[in-house]
Amino acid sequence: MEQETDFEAQLQLLTQNIQDLTVQANDDTLMLLSLLRTLEQLHQKIREDVFQKTLPKNRQELYHLLREIEAQGGWPYIPRKSLRFILKNLDLSTPSDPDNKGA
């Protein structure tokens, strides 16, 4: 139980640090993109190197895992915005790039 409490405290601290970095980025798209890329890479590394090894080996373990996922809020996923979404929200009326010559 103490190990779980320590884990939760460390996770809370990590979450706060990430939120602080988000504030520090202060609307800087490239800094925020770097943060998102880092989080996505970390997500992938944890999933592939550690998490997949812990997945259930039999039906009973699978049942318990699925019940836990359902009770705790679902499977973690980091979605990516599509290029269409970005282009749809892009204001093309005023070129902000000096290299953009009305293309």
C-alpha positions as CSV (number, residue, x, y, z in Angstrom):
1,M,0.0,0.0,0.0
2,E,2.9,2.4,0.8
3,Q,4.4,1.7,-2.6
4,E,1.2,2.6,-4.3
5,T,0.9,5.8,-2.3
6,D,4.5,6.7,-3.2
7,F,3.8,5.9,-6.9
8,E,0.7,8.1,-6.9
9,A,2.6,11.0,-5.2
10,Q,5.4,10.7,-7.8
11,L,2.8,10.6,-10.6
12,Q,1.1,13.7,-9.2
13,L,4.5,15.5,-9.1
14,L,5.2,14.5,-12.7
15,T,1.8,15.7,-13.8
16,Q,2.4,19.1,-12.1
17,N,5.9,19.4,-13.7
18,I,4.3,18.7,-17.2
19,Q,1.6,21.3,-16.5
20,D,4.4,23.8,-15.4
21,L,6.2,23.2,-18.7
22,T,3.0,23.9,-20.6
23,V,2.6,27.2,-18.8
24,Q,6.3,28.0,-19.4
25,A,5.8,27.4,-23.2
26,N,3.5,30.4,-23.0
27,D,1.7,29.8,-26.3
28,D,4.9,28.9,-28.2
29,T,3.8,26.4,-30.8
30,L,7.2,24.8,-31.2
31,M,7.8,24.3,-27.5
32,L,4.4,22.8,-27.1
33,L,5.0,20.6,-30.1
34,S,8.2,19.4,-28.5
35,L,6.4,18.6,-25.3
36,L,3.8,16.6,-27.1
37,R,6.4,14.7,-29.1
38,T,8.2,13.9,-26.0
39,L,5.1,12.6,-24.3
40,E,4.1,10.6,-27.3
41,Q,7.6,9.0,-27.5
42,L,7.5,8.2,-23.8
43,H,4.0,6.7,-24.1
44,Q,5.2,4.5,-27.0
45,K,8.3,3.4,-25.1
46,I,6.4,2.5,-21.9
47,R,3.8,0.7,-24.0
48,E,6.3,-1.3,-26.1
49,D,9.1,-1.9,-23.6
50,V,7.2,-2.4,-20.4
51,F,3.4,-2.5,-20.5
52,Q,3.0,-5.1,-23.2
53,K,5.1,-7.6,-21.2
54,T,2.6,-7.2,-18.3
55,L,-0.5,-8.0,-20.4
56,P,-2.6,-11.0,-19.3
57,K,-1.6,-14.5,-20.1
58,N,-4.9,-16.2,-19.6
59,R,-8.7,-15.5,-19.7
60,Q,-9.1,-14.9,-16.0
61,E,-6.3,-12.3,-16.0
62,L,-7.7,-10.6,-19.1
63,Y,-11.2,-10.4,-17.5
64,H,-9.7,-8.7,-14.4
65,L,-7.8,-6.3,-16.5
66,L,-10.8,-5.4,-18.6
67,R,-12.9,-4.8,-15.5
68,E,-10.2,-2.6,-14.1
69,I,-9.9,-0.6,-17.3
70,E,-13.7,-0.2,-17.4
71,A,-13.8,1.0,-13.8
72,Q,-10.9,3.4,-14.0
73,G,-11.7,5.2,-17.3
74,G,-10.5,3.4,-20.3
75,W,-7.4,2.7,-22.4
76,P,-4.8,5.5,-22.6
77,Y,-4.4,6.9,-26.1
78,I,-2.6,10.0,-27.4
79,P,-4.4,11.1,-30.5
80,R,-2.8,13.2,-33.2
81,K,-4.5,16.1,-35.0
82,S,-4.7,15.5,-38.7
83,L,-3.3,17.8,-41.3
84,R,-6.8,18.4,-42.5
85,F,-7.8,19.8,-39.1
86,I,-4.8,22.1,-39.1
87,L,-5.5,23.3,-42.6
88,K,-9.2,23.8,-41.9
89,N,-8.3,26.1,-39.0
90,L,-5.6,28.0,-40.8
91,D,-6.3,31.5,-41.8
92,L,-5.0,31.7,-45.4
93,S,-6.0,35.3,-45.9
94,T,-2.9,36.9,-44.4
95,P,0.5,35.3,-45.2
96,S,2.7,35.3,-42.1
97,D,5.6,33.5,-43.8
98,P,7.9,35.8,-45.9
99,D,8.7,32.8,-48.1
100,N,5.0,32.4,-49.0
101,K,4.6,34.3,-52.2
102,G,0.9,33.8,-52.6
103,A,1.2,30.1,-53.4
